[in-house]
Amino acid sequence: MPFPSARFKTFYSPPEDMQKILIDTNMLLSQFEYAYDLPGELRRIASEPFTLVIPSAVMVELDTIAGKTGKKAAAARFALQNLPKIKGMFPVTVAEEQGFPSRADDWIFKYAQKNHSCVATNDVALRRRLLALGVPVIAVKGKSKLDYV
């Protein structure tokens, strides 16, 4: 079963050999704020094998934020430094937004629909939109772990 929980039984299933998990900027930043092991948590809750899909807009946003000062900038630098560890644990794809809306949240929403992907985000508005369609969503729970919402 590609997604745990009976709640997702009617959700379209990705091929058993490769699940896709899209990740939003706020999820990458939250690993610094809440000090949890993002790759370890993804491995713990997701059925494997899976590919982590990072929108190119998220990478641009991380680079932009990392060039500034403050806690959010430190979190962005940490996220960028942690990417090699993540890539060492499972495949990571940076996806281009060609043919999709320009806003990252809209792109993630459309991509998740089209490619039958799970989404890792802490964005409440995006989570509500995705859950309304039956798309599995992973979020930070209790400031120390990830779980399906």
N, C-alpha and C positions, 0 to 999 in steps of 0.2 A: 504494500500500500504506500503510495508516494507521499501522502500527507497524513500524519497521525490525527486521530479524532474522527468519530462517526459523523461529525458536523460537515466534513468535507467529502463525504462519499459521493455526492452528486456533482462535485466539481470535476471538470475535465482533467484527466490524468496526463502528465507528461510521460514520455517514453520511460519505461522502468530503468533504462540504462543511464539516463542523465536528467536530473531535475535541475531547473534553473531557479536561482534565488537572486532577485534584484535587490540592490542595497542603496539606500538613500544617504545623502550627506549627513543628516542628523544621526543616523545609526553609526556611521564611522566616527563622528565626533563624540558620541556618548560613551564610547569605550574608554576615553580619557577621563571624562567627567565622573563616571561611575566605577572606574577601575575594574572592569571585568575583561575576561579573555574572549574577545569576539570570535576568533577562529575556533577556539575550543568549544564555545557555546553553540556556534552553528553546527559543528560536528556532532555535538551531544543531542541536539533536537531534530536535525534534518535527516531524512533518509538519504543514504549515499548510494551511488556517487552523485555529486551535484556540482554544478558550475556556478560560481558567483559572478553575477553580471553587474558591472559598474557603469552607469551612463557616463559618457564623456563629459557631459555638463557637470556631473558631480566631481570629476577630476579637476576640471577648470575651477570650480567653486572652491575646492580644497586648496589648490595652488594660490588662488586669490586671497583666501582667508589666512593662509600660512604666511603670507608676506606682510601681514599686519602685526600689531602687538596686542597682548591681552590673553585671557584664558582661552577664548575661542581660537585664537591663532595658535596657541600652544597645542590645543586639541587637534587642529588641522595638521600641524607638523608631526604630531604623534601618529595620526592616521596614515600620513604619507610614509613615515618611517616603518610602520607596521605592515604595510602592503607586501614587502618581500616575505615576511613570515606567513601571511595569509596565502600568498602564491605558492609557498612551499608546502602548504597543507592540502590544497585542492586547486583545481583550475580556476583562473580568473580571466574574464573577458571584459574589455572595455568596449562598450557598444556605442556606436555613432547614432546620432538622432536623425538621420536622413529620412525624410518623408513623415516625420512625426511632429507634434507640436513643439514649440521652442521652450516652453516652461518645463523644468525638470519633473515636477509632479505630474503634469499632464502626460509627458513622455512615459514616465514609469507606469501610469495608469493604462495607457494604450498598449504599451509593450507587454505588460502583464496579461492583458486580455488576449492579445494576438498570439503570444508565445506560451500561454498556459503556465505562467511563472508564479512563484511565491514571491512576496515582497517583504523585505526587512526595513521597517521604518518606525519612527516614533512620532511622526507627523499625524496628529489626531484627525485632521480633515481628510487627508489622503487615506488613512486607515478606514474611515467610515465609508468612503467611496468604494474602496476595494472590497470591504466586507459585504457591502450591499450587493455586489456581484458574485459573492461566494469565493473570492480570491483569498487564499490563505495569507495571513499576515503574521510576521514575527516582530515582536517588540520587546523592549526592556521591561522586565517585571521585578519589582522589589529592589531596583537599583543595583542588582548583582548578577542577574541571569537573564537569558532570553527565553521566550516561550511564545507559542502561538496564542493569538487573541481571538 
